[in-house]
């Protein structure tokens, strides 16, 4: 009986101390197995089961945290998959929209190109006809402007290509100097009658040819020069082009476009290269433009391994820098930056109120071996010419700006032609920044030739060669002294002067005596006119005599 009681007691104690906690643990395990990670065991006991309960609860808590993290991760993966699906759908829609936009732009481009091609085509036909020199210049400018308009029309298409990463750069040989001058010629009509000097400075080391994309290069320069003309009301716009670096088979060209315009605030200098951004919201209303040009130029410069940036000061002007790496062109026979001309030792007087233009012109002439004297006003021209004449070292040519304060170029020419000495025979070239290039007015004003600014080196050399009467195919003939030559003509003419003064019909006398004196070239008109006017000493109308001589020798 005692044994039974002991067994019952042991069974009771086992159930309370061991079986019940095991049952609780089993229940908790089942709960956890079913995903109820929040279920916990009573862990207040102080024995081994209490320790086991605490360990079990800790494990359950970690499982709960892990399960929560896994659930969050699954949700994140699901969310990202949804985003990716949405992105793919958006990309498909964007591609479709871009394709539609490209088709629209291509169609619009075609519609605009059709009349522009007609303008350019008929201008080409016009250039094939017999035109006066100034008419040919006008027609050429129309053609170049039309071509530039077509190039600007491509800006919108280019921006679309940039967005699609499809903008291509060609690699062909081109003359960077000629391209720079062409850009200046296209920009000149945009300044209209503004008091602006357009200057073009070409570095002495610039190669005659480089390998790259002339269309894209012209596009950048035209855009930057166009902006300068748009935001400048007076002063100067200067395009400078030179080599910055050289390595292996390529050269780095550095172009700067300087203006004296309204300037750009410093905090806007970087934003102006962003698409559809301008320095000021009112800029579009006042000056026009879409804000795409500089953004496209930036992308083109990067495709040429270069860059574009600006420095500016409000109300003082801006300087835009454009660098690009271009390939070295193969050596082309006859391609020289300076054409050898028989100008060495010739003495030239240049007159211009713009100091920068004097520097550029001096650089061009001295590069051909000429001796240059520069004056900033017209008052000192006649004294300078007379002084050198008396010293036996006369000038051979005078180049004068027309638009100058105090004393204009026309007044300078009149003072020279009316002066009673041999300087009245000096060949003269007129320079002008205005679009009104009236050769007749310059001719009547006493000039022998006319050139528009900026000065194109080759055109200047061609005109000097014509006026000085020397050609490359004549070789290195020894030059006769100007004073001795004119004195000889004076001696021959003296015996005919009484008859000239006695005859009423000046034209018949001039024709007869020009034949006897063997003066038949228009190049000798200045000499004959100067000698006749000096001897007549005001006894005949100078304009009438000059016109008669000109008509006779023409």
VOGU-3710 file (C-alpha; in Angstrom, 3 decimals, decimal comma):
1> xxxxxxxxxx> 0,000/0,000/0,000  2,805/2,346/0,825  4,426/1,538/-2,478  1,258/2,532/-4,350  1,056/5,825/-2,496  4,681/6,566/-3,377  4,089/5,796/-7,011  1,014/8,030/-7,123  2,972/10,841/-5,509  5,820/10,433/-7,955
11> xxxxxxxxxx> 3,347/10,405/-10,860  1,764/13,633/-9,587  5,066/15,305/-9,175  6,226/14,133/-12,647  3,063/15,442/-14,264  3,450/18,801/-12,578  7,176/19,217/-12,929  7,887/17,474/-16,246  4,852/16,418/-18,256  3,018/19,738/-18,120
21> xxxxxxxxxx> 6,028/21,827/-19,223  6,706/19,317/-21,996  3,117/19,619/-23,138  3,429/23,430/-23,166  6,644/23,134/-25,174  4,982/20,754/-27,621  2,062/23,155/-28,056  4,424/26,068/-28,653  6,312/24,029/-31,243  3,074/23,307/-33,065
31> xxxxxxxxxx> 2,152/27,033/-33,009  5,528/28,012/-34,409  5,260/25,294/-37,031  1,948/26,788/-38,156  3,539/30,252/-38,557  2,368/31,799/-35,284  5,711/33,379/-34,432  4,129/35,617/-31,784  3,285/32,644/-29,461  5,395/32,520/-26,287
41> xxxxxxxxxx> 5,913/30,015/-23,356  5,600/31,058/-19,713  9,199/31,549/-18,666  8,657/32,492/-15,008  9,882/29,145/-13,667  13,298/29,160/-12,009  14,297/25,624/-12,962  15,686/24,100/-16,156  12,289/24,344/-17,870  12,277/28,088/-17,235
51> xxxxxxxxxx> 15,679/28,404/-18,904  14,447/26,240/-21,786  11,328/28,418/-22,110  13,411/31,592/-22,295  15,651/30,059/-24,960  12,615/28,890/-26,917  10,999/32,355/-26,712  14,222/33,974/-27,892  14,378/31,593/-30,840  10,744/32,323/-31,635
61> xxxxxxxxxx> 11,459/36,081/-31,568  14,348/35,718/-33,987  12,245/33,556/-36,253  9,585/36,228/-36,152  12,105/38,925/-37,094  13,511/36,787/-39,896  10,082/35,985/-41,222  9,151/39,670/-41,136  12,334/40,571/-43,028  11,675/37,862/-45,583
71> xxxxxxxxxx> 8,152/39,136/-46,048  9,398/42,689/-46,513  12,029/41,477/-48,972  9,413/39,570/-50,912  7,254/42,675/-51,039  10,269/44,733/-52,190  11,085/42,238/-54,919  7,480/42,235/-56,019  7,445/46,051/-55,991  10,655/46,269/-58,006
81> xxxxxxxxxx> 9,358/43,796/-60,528  6,293/45,966/-60,904  8,502/49,058/-61,325  10,564/47,260/-63,961  7,432/46,298/-65,793  6,193/49,892/-65,602  9,580/51,152/-66,839  9,532/48,778/-69,779  6,070/49,975/-70,642  7,166/53,623/-70,280
91> xxxxxxxxxx> 10,239/53,012/-72,444  8,103/51,438/-75,120  5,769/54,426/-75,028  8,739/56,855/-75,061  10,301/55,049/-78,013  7,033/55,255/-79,841  6,732/58,962/-79,003  10,330/59,616/-80,117  9,698/57,781/-83,349  6,571/59,837/-83,949
101> xxxxxxxxxx> 8,495/63,028/-83,116  11,336/62,080/-85,429  8,889/61,385/-88,243  7,181/64,713/-87,623  10,494/66,599/-87,580  11,670/64,829/-90,703  8,450/65,787/-92,502  8,638/69,397/-91,314  12,301/69,541/-92,291  11,397/68,390/-95,765
111> xxxxxxxxxx> 8,643/70,998/-96,051  11,035/73,794/-95,047  13,994/72,516/-97,040  12,035/72,487/-100,278  11,639/76,296/-100,579  15,099/76,897/-99,097  16,698/74,635/-101,695  14,895/76,680/-104,339  16,326/79,898/-102,871  19,854/78,478/-102,855
121> xxxxxxxxxx> 19,470/76,884/-106,274  18,253/80,029/-107,978  20,986/82,011/-106,207  23,521/79,645/-107,771  21,933/80,315/-111,150  22,112/84,046/-110,458  25,824/83,742/-109,652  26,356/82,128/-113,068  25,137/85,308/-114,785  27,097/88,467/-115,513
131> xxxxxxxxxx> 26,978/90,436/-112,242  28,746/93,515/-110,966  31,196/92,949/-108,125  28,876/94,252/-105,403  25,917/92,307/-106,857  27,984/89,117/-106,799  28,862/89,779/-103,169  25,177/90,217/-102,316  24,186/87,013/-104,111  27,015/85,077/-102,478
141> xxxxxxxxxx> 25,919/86,287/-99,067  22,321/85,241/-99,830  23,535/81,771/-100,753  25,704/81,429/-97,663  22,896/82,711/-95,456  20,495/80,199/-96,956  22,959/77,413/-96,360  23,390/78,560/-92,776  19,615/78,651/-92,323  19,443/75,047/-93,450
151> xxxxxxxxxx> 22,187/74,263/-90,975  20,268/75,963/-88,185  17,158/74,081/-89,262  19,064/70,919/-88,406  19,426/72,020/-84,770  16,084/70,505/-83,864  16,953/67,294/-85,652  20,374/67,311/-83,989  18,816/67,634/-80,563  16,681/64,595/-81,301
161> xxxxxxxxxx> 19,782/62,704/-82,397  21,581/63,781/-79,219  18,710/62,448/-77,136  18,974/59,155/-79,000  22,781/59,100/-78,888  22,961/59,020/-82,693  24,824/62,271/-83,468  27,749/61,408/-85,758  31,014/63,282/-86,460  32,630/63,090/-89,912
171> xxxxxxxxxx> 36,356/63,115/-90,591  37,259/64,972/-93,778  39,882/67,596/-94,666  38,871/71,275/-94,437  40,468/74,723/-94,185  39,737/76,189/-90,709  40,766/79,734/-91,721  38,432/79,828/-94,713  35,653/78,412/-92,549  36,182/81,140/-89,929
181> xxxxxxxxxx> 36,001/83,915/-92,551  32,867/82,355/-94,065  31,185/82,388/-90,646  32,031/86,086/-90,252  30,567/86,819/-93,692  27,332/85,044/-92,799  27,079/86,935/-89,494  27,685/90,398/-90,987  24,109/90,873/-92,275  22,760/90,196/-88,781
191> xxxxxxxxxx> 24,340/93,316/-87,288  22,535/95,452/-89,901  23,400/99,089/-89,164  24,664/98,562/-85,627  27,993/100,304/-84,885  29,810/96,978/-84,504  33,238/95,951/-85,779  33,486/92,282/-86,767  37,076/91,127/-86,373  38,711/87,841/-87,309
201> xxxxxxxxxx> 42,158/86,898/-86,016  43,896/83,800/-87,377  46,935/82,471/-85,535  50,194/82,243/-87,450  50,605/78,552/-86,583  47,145/77,476/-87,724  47,546/74,654/-90,281  46,058/75,130/-93,770  44,034/71,938/-93,422  42,772/69,743/-90,585
211> xxxxxxxxxx> 40,719/66,547/-90,554  37,332/66,688/-88,878  33,699/67,601/-89,418  33,537/71,060/-91,073  29,735/71,130/-90,904  29,629/70,580/-87,145  32,578/72,937/-86,596  30,867/75,656/-88,627  27,649/74,991/-86,709  29,331/75,732/-83,376
221> xxxxxxxxxx> 31,092/78,894/-84,600  27,945/80,170/-86,335  25,894/79,651/-83,187  28,403/81,412/-80,936  28,930/84,299/-83,391  25,162/84,556/-83,906  24,604/84,866/-80,173  27,282/87,558/-79,991  25,596/89,596/-82,748  22,225/89,144/-81,067
231> xxxxxxxxxx> 23,291/90,429/-77,644  25,695/93,171/-78,795  24,416/96,618/-79,715  27,764/98,373/-80,250  31,490/97,776/-79,985  33,252/94,654/-81,262  32,714/91,001/-82,051  35,960/89,112/-82,562  36,533/85,530/-83,684  40,029/84,236/-82,908
241> xxxxxxxxxx> 41,312/80,828/-84,003  44,654/79,255/-83,153  46,380/76,031/-82,075  46,421/75,290/-78,347  48,175/71,907/-78,323  49,528/69,230/-80,616  50,155/65,554/-80,121  50,772/62,640/-82,468  48,419/62,790/-85,420  46,052/65,437/-84,070
251> xxxxxxxxxx> 45,925/69,103/-83,058  43,810/70,960/-80,540  42,192/74,114/-81,935  41,020/76,847/-79,584  38,430/79,307/-80,872  37,317/82,317/-78,840  34,360/84,558/-79,599  34,617/87,882/-77,776  31,893/90,522/-77,720  31,082/93,783/-75,972
261> xxxxxxxxxx> 27,446/92,913/-75,373  25,146/92,766/-72,367  27,123/90,038/-70,585  25,925/87,107/-68,483  25,625/86,905/-64,670  28,214/84,537/-63,171  25,585/82,342/-61,539  24,048/81,693/-64,984  27,231/80,763/-66,877  26,788/77,017/-66,440
271> xxxxxxxxxx> 23,002/76,932/-66,858  23,085/78,466/-70,355  24,478/75,183/-71,718  21,459/73,207/-70,496  18,668/72,451/-72,999  15,967/75,137/-73,252  17,796/77,305/-70,694  18,774/80,951/-71,166  20,432/83,427/-68,860  17,179/85,320/-68,312
281> xxxxxxxxxx> 13,560/84,393/-68,831  13,000/87,686/-70,643  15,741/86,817/-73,149  13,400/84,749/-75,293  10,876/87,569/-75,486  13,479/90,208/-76,385  15,993/88,308/-78,500  14,214/85,105/-79,516  15,727/81,644/-79,586  14,833/78,255/-78,133
291> xxxxxxxxxx> 17,789/77,723/-75,800  18,889/74,645/-77,761  21,887/76,084/-79,584  24,440/76,124/-76,768  23,325/72,714/-75,537  23,936/71,234/-78,987  27,292/73,028/-79,227  28,284/71,527/-75,885  27,505/68,023/-77,116  29,356/68,582/-80,400
301> xxxxxxxxxx> 32,448/69,830/-78,549  32,430/66,713/-76,378  32,177/64,505/-79,453  35,312/66,328/-80,686  37,055/65,594/-77,350  36,853/69,294/-76,492  34,706/71,601/-74,418  32,794/74,878/-74,403  32,714/77,367/-71,576  32,183/81,073/-71,069
311> xxxxxxxxxx> 33,497/83,950/-69,024  31,501/87,126/-68,785  30,858/90,369/-66,972  27,470/92,039/-67,000  27,302/95,139/-69,241  30,887/94,608/-70,416  30,699/91,545/-72,633  31,462/87,841/-72,860  34,123/85,479/-74,153  33,069/82,009/-75,279
321> xxxxxxxxxx> 35,761/79,350/-75,607  35,484/76,350/-77,932  38,189/73,679/-77,989  38,316/70,601/-80,183  40,793/67,895/-81,119  41,041/67,489/-84,898  43,185/65,176/-86,989  46,205/66,344/-88,938  45,459/66,402/-92,639  47,771/64,807/-95,157
331> xxxxxxxxxx> 50,213/67,209/-96,796  48,443/68,846/-99,736  50,589/70,201/-102,530  50,435/73,987/-102,648  48,684/74,262/-99,282  50,438/77,109/-97,488  49,058/79,394/-94,852  50,803/82,392/-96,465  51,020/82,604/-100,253  54,461/83,900/-101,330
341> xxxxxxxxxx> 53,806/87,341/-102,835  56,263/90,009/-103,991  55,340/92,404/-101,181  58,513/92,287/-99,134  59,832/95,765/-98,399  56,668/97,551/-99,476  55,546/100,295/-97,112  51,893/100,533/-96,071  50,044/103,138/-94,022  46,928/101,820/-92,263
351> xxxxxxxxxx> 44,320/104,061/-90,614  41,603/102,791/-88,278  40,140/104,092/-85,022  39,804/100,512/-83,720  43,050/99,431/-82,051  42,274/95,711/-82,266  41,645/95,959/-86,000  44,944/97,800/-86,438  46,723/94,957/-84,641  45,101/92,283/-86,813
361> xxxxxxxxxx> 45,797/94,185/-90,051  49,389/94,841/-88,998  49,873/91,132/-88,281  48,528/90,148/-91,720  50,667/92,649/-93,643  53,863/92,037/-91,693  53,458/88,304/-92,279  53,921/89,105/-95,999  57,116/91,052/-95,294  55,611/94,518/-95,595
371> xxxxxxxxxx> 56,590/97,524/-93,500  53,551/98,855/-91,651  52,790/102,194/-90,003  49,485/102,426/-88,113  47,468/105,556/-87,257  44,294/105,743/-85,140  42,902/108,903/-86,770  42,861/110,570/-90,150  44,362/113,923/-89,131  47,912/112,619/-89,230
381> xxxxxxxxxx> 47,703/110,857/-92,596  48,749/113,645/-94,987  51,619/114,927/-92,762  52,926/111,368/-92,396  52,761/110,707/-96,144  54,415/114,019/-97,040  57,169/113,582/-94,456  58,178/110,151/-95,755  57,973/111,386/-99,354  60,364/114,244/-98,611
391> xxxxxxxxxx> 62,672/111,815/-96,836  62,870/109,681/-99,983  61,077/106,707/-98,369  57,464/107,069/-99,584  54,542/104,799/-98,824  53,350/102,452/-101,554  49,803/101,980/-100,272  47,268/103,435/-97,834  44,502/101,339/-96,260  41,853/103,375/-94,456
401> xxxxxxxxxx> 38,672/102,628/-92,555  35,661/104,603/-93,794  33,715/104,977/-90,544  35,984/106,996/-88,235  35,176/109,835/-85,829  36,407/113,379/-86,457  37,757/112,597/-89,945  36,126/109,880/-92,058  37,866/107,713/-94,610  36,266/109,689/-97,436
411> xxxxxxxxxx> 37,742/112,880/-95,990  41,139/111,209/-95,719  40,965/110,173/-99,378  39,916/113,670/-100,454  42,772/115,249/-98,475  45,268/112,923/-100,161  43,903/113,395/-103,681  43,703/117,191/-103,320  47,197/117,593/-101,860  49,628/119,292/-104,249
421> xxxxxxxxxx> 52,377/116,687/-104,222  53,105/113,197/-105,428  51,181/111,658/-102,496  47,978/112,350/-104,440  48,839/109,374/-106,650  49,034/106,915/-103,749  46,896/103,747/-104,222  44,187/103,552/-101,542  41,977/100,747/-100,223  38,767/101,455/-98,283
431> xxxxxxxxxx> 37,575/99,280/-95,389  34,051/99,179/-93,993  32,004/97,203/-91,480  28,675/98,262/-92,958  26,658/96,171/-95,387  26,322/99,114/-97,818  29,263/98,232/-100,023  28,846/100,840/-102,757  31,947/100,520/-104,928  30,875/103,555/-106,942
441> xxxxxxxxxx> 30,918/105,832/-103,888  34,339/104,572/-102,888  35,628/105,079/-106,410  34,241/108,602/-106,583  35,676/109,266/-103,149  39,183/108,616/-104,410  39,692/104,988/-103,380  41,118/102,407/-105,755  39,622/99,374/-104,022  37,124/98,312/-101,373
451> xxxxxxxxxx> 37,097/95,483/-98,819  34,535/94,657/-96,143  35,469/93,762/-92,585  36,607/91,401/-91,248  39,611/91,468/-93,546  40,051/88,217/-95,455  43,779/87,648/-95,851  43,627/86,207/-99,378  41,276/88,913/-100,711  43,489/91,618/-99,224
461> xxxxxxxxxx> 46,624/90,167/-100,822  44,884/89,835/-104,190  43,805/93,476/-104,136  47,243/94,703/-103,041  48,832/92,641/-105,806  46,480/94,207/-108,356  46,979/97,773/-107,151  50,741/97,541/-106,916  50,830/96,045/-110,416  52,887/93,005/-109,528
471> xxxxxxxxxx> 52,112/89,348/-110,313  53,828/86,226/-109,144  54,584/85,163/-112,718  56,741/88,289/-113,223  59,351/86,881/-110,896  61,545/88,989/-108,655  61,895/92,087/-110,860  63,763/94,969/-109,323  61,415/97,748/-108,172  61,857/101,251/-109,589
481> xxxxxxxxxx> 61,851/104,156/-107,228  58,393/105,819/-107,161  59,649/109,393/-107,073  62,021/108,949/-110,023  59,319/107,253/-112,095  56,775/110,007/-111,510  59,384/112,683/-112,157  60,065/111,063/-115,524  56,365/111,169/-116,381  56,250/114,797/-115,273
491> xxxxxxxxxx> 59,131/115,720/-117,590  57,378/114,086/-120,539  54,046/115,712/-119,766  55,349/119,268/-119,218  55,683/120,029/-122,927  52,015/119,169/-123,470  50,555/121,134/-120,575  50,156/124,435/-122,449  48,091/122,642/-125,091  45,999/120,950/-122,431
501> xxxxxxxxxx> 45,255/124,252/-120,812  44,480/125,896/-124,138  42,047/123,312/-125,467  38,339/123,595/-124,606  37,700/119,940/-125,223  39,700/118,346/-122,404  38,603/114,849/-123,397  40,162/115,011/-126,872  43,413/116,349/-125,480  43,624/113,708/-122,753
511> xxxxxxxxxx> 42,992/110,928/-125,275  45,667/112,268/-127,625  48,308/112,896/-125,003  47,634/109,640/-123,101  48,380/107,845/-126,361  51,566/109,826/-126,969  52,735/109,314/-123,369  51,963/105,591/-123,645  49,677/105,810/-120,632  46,885/103,324/-121,267
521> xxxxxxxxxx> 46,435/101,382/-118,036  43,879/102,358/-115,408  46,604/101,632/-112,880  48,403/104,786/-114,093  45,321/106,950/-113,717  46,388/108,244/-110,314  49,813/109,242/-111,608  48,471/111,056/-114,651  45,724/112,730/-112,642  48,112/113,887/-109,918
531> xxxxxxxxxx> 50,631/115,347/-112,343  47,958/117,164/-114,371  46,225/118,613/-111,307  49,515/119,791/-109,824  50,461/121,690/-112,971  46,970/123,095/-113,543  47,054/124,387/-109,971  43,305/124,848/-109,713  42,773/126,287/-113,218  40,388/123,458/-114,110
541> xxxxxxxxxx> 37,698/121,531/-112,263  39,423/118,555/-110,640  36,330/116,362/-110,748  35,874/116,943/-114,493  39,536/116,236/-115,243  39,516/113,109/-113,088  36,375/111,775/-114,783  37,821/112,434/-118,238  41,077/110,668/-117,374  39,171/107,749/-115,841
551> xxxx> 36,890/107,375/-118,877  39,875/107,552/-121,216  41,880/104,870/-119,446  38,937/102,556/-118,610
//
